[in-house]
Amino acid sequence: MVDFENDIRQCINVLENGGTILYPTDTVWGIGCDALNEAAVDKVFAVKQRPREKSLIVLLPDARDIFQYVAAPPPDIIGIIESFDRPTTVIFDGALCFPDNAIHESGSVAIRVPDDPFCKALLKRFKKPIISTSANLSGQPTPDIFSEIAQEVRKGVDFVVRWRQDDKRRSAPSRIVKLDEDGRITIIRP
């Protein structure tokens, strides 16, 4: 058994109570919250000191879940998501169920389905989408490893996950692509 059970339980408790977490993702460390809780999303913006007009990324546990949160995804979206060979965030038009502050003013939403044991376990057990934005203050460089995360960010969240704090592997933020209604992909961030 992987030793992150206590972290998962504490994250779920914090998320269910509208709090924020600092957690490892399939890419970089993230600041997160319940993506369906407007007040919690506001807290993420406050911790990150990020302007509200800059949208956030949402994590889902499985590609099938996209159908619940996007009005008209391409019919072959599961195959598209499963074909990615690296962490990729997809921007979809027609976000459903999210509060206004969790989506772009155009009504689009950026979604990633992580392939990471901790994220998968957390998402499956929480049973709701989770916000994921890099664990840096807005305008500052994205920290590659936990030790590079600013104290201000660490102290600004309600819970800091212990899992992988000592991990020195460096990861890059996800690639970001936009999918149009025909399933054509435009690369936004390589």
N, C-alpha and C positions, 0 to 999 in steps of 0.2 A: 504493500500500500504506500502510495506517495504521501509524504509527510506535509501536506498543506491543509489537512482537515480543519484544524483550529482556525486558520486564516479564513477558510471558506465560511465557517459558521459565523465568525465575527463580521466578515464582510456582509453577509446576508442580513444580520441583525442591524447593522448600520444602514444598509440600503433600504430595508423595510421601514426604517424610522426617518427617512428623508435626509440621510447623511451622505458624506463624501468619503471616497476611499482613494488611496494611492496604491496602485497595484501593477504587477508585471503583466504585460500582454505578449502577444505573438511577435511584437516589434519592440517598441520602447516602453518604458514605464509610463503609466497613464494615470490621470486624475479621472475618477468616474463617479457615477451616481445612477439612480433609477432614471432611465431616459424618459419615463412617462410622468415623472413628478416635476412639475414646473418650478416649484420652490427649490428643489434639490439641484436642478439644472442652473438656476440663478446662483447657487452656492459655488458651483464649478466655475462659472464666469468670474465670480469674486475672488476665488483662490488663485486663479490663473491671471487675474487682472486683464481679462481679454474683452475687447469691445463686443457688444452683443450682435453686431452685424456680421461677425465672423462665425460661421457655423461650426458645429461639432460633429464628431464621428460617433456612430452608434454600433455597438457590437451585438450580434445575434448568434445563438448557438448552432444554428443549422441553416443551410440555404433555403429549405422549405419555408422557414419562418418569414422570409421576404414577402411571401404572398399575403401575410397578415398585416404588413406594415407599408406596403407599396400598392397604389391603386391599379396599375397596369404594367407589371413587369413583363419582359419578354417571356413567352411560353417556355423557352429552353433555358431559363435563368439558372436552374440547378446545374445543368451541364456546363454553362458558362463559368459559374463560380467554381465548380470542381475542376475546371481545366486550368485555373491559375496555378502557376508554378512558384509563386511567392506571395506573401501577404499583400492583398489588394483590396482597397476600399473602393466601392462602386457608388457613384452618385446616381440616384434615381429621381425622376420627377414623380409627383403625386404621392407625397408622404401621407400616411394614415395614422391616426391615433396619437401622434406625438404632440406635446404642447408647442406653441409657436416658437418658444425660445430654444427648442431642440432641433429646429429645422431652419433651412435657409429661407429668406424672405420670398423666394420664388416658389416655395412649396416643395423644394427638393430635399432629399435626405441622403446623407453619406453613410453607407452600411458596409461593415466588414464581418465576415464569418471567420473567426480566428481558428487556427489549427495549433492550439497550445493547450496542454493538459489542464493547467490552472484555470485559464479563461473558460474553456469548455465546461469544466466542473462548476465553476461559479455561475455561468449563464444558465446551465441546465437546472441547477438547484434553485436559483433565484426566480426562474421562469418569466423573466421580463428582459427587455433590452437594457443594456448598460451603456452610458456615455463613456467614451474613451477619447481624451485629448492629451497630448503629450505633457509630461510633468515638468513644465517650465513656466516661468512667468512670460506673459505675452511679449514678444519682441526679443526674448533671450534665446540663446542656442538650445536645441533639444538635447537633454542629457542622454548619453548612450547607456550609462549604467547607474545603479542606485546611488552610489557615493557622489555622483555629480549633481544630484537633485538639490536645489537650493533649500536651506533650512526654512525659509519663508513658506515654501510649498509644503514641506513635510509637516510643519506646524499648523498649516491652514486647513488640512483635511481632518476628518473625524477618526479615521483609522488608517494606519500604515501596515500593509502586508509585510510579513517577515520573510515569506517564501522568496527565494532568489535574490535577496539583498546582497549576498556575497558573490553572485554570479558576475564574472568579469567579461563575458562574451558581449561584444558590441553588436548592436542591431541598428538598422536604419528604419525610419518611419515607413509606413506602407506606401506602395504605389497607389495613386488615385486615378481612377478612370471614370468617364461619364458614359452611360449607356443610353442610346436613344431608343425610341419605341420599336425600331426594327432590330435591335440588338447590336447595332454598330457601336464599336468602342472608340472613344476619343481619349487619349492619354492627357491627363491634367498635370500630374506629378509623376515623372518616371521612377 
